[in-house]
């Protein structure tokens, strides 16, 4: 392998490694955002007692944002139990 080929291979490896790190960082950021949105949605469903607030609009906005991030609008919705299935 010549010096030029070695440099090209090293650059390709470095570029791939940087792409992989960026992808991992993006996945971690999405997971953190989903966790916070899940807490907020849970609070809106179960914790908030104020009748003046428009809970449905807030939950729809959260669901829209989750769909933008993951492609699955129901990602934060409660999952059914598998017991007895």
Secondary structure, DSSP 8 states (H G I E B T S, - for coil): --HHHHHHHHHHHHHHHHHHHHHHHHHHHHHHHHHHHHHHHHIIIII---SSS-HHHHHHHHHHHHHHHHS-TTTTS-----TT-
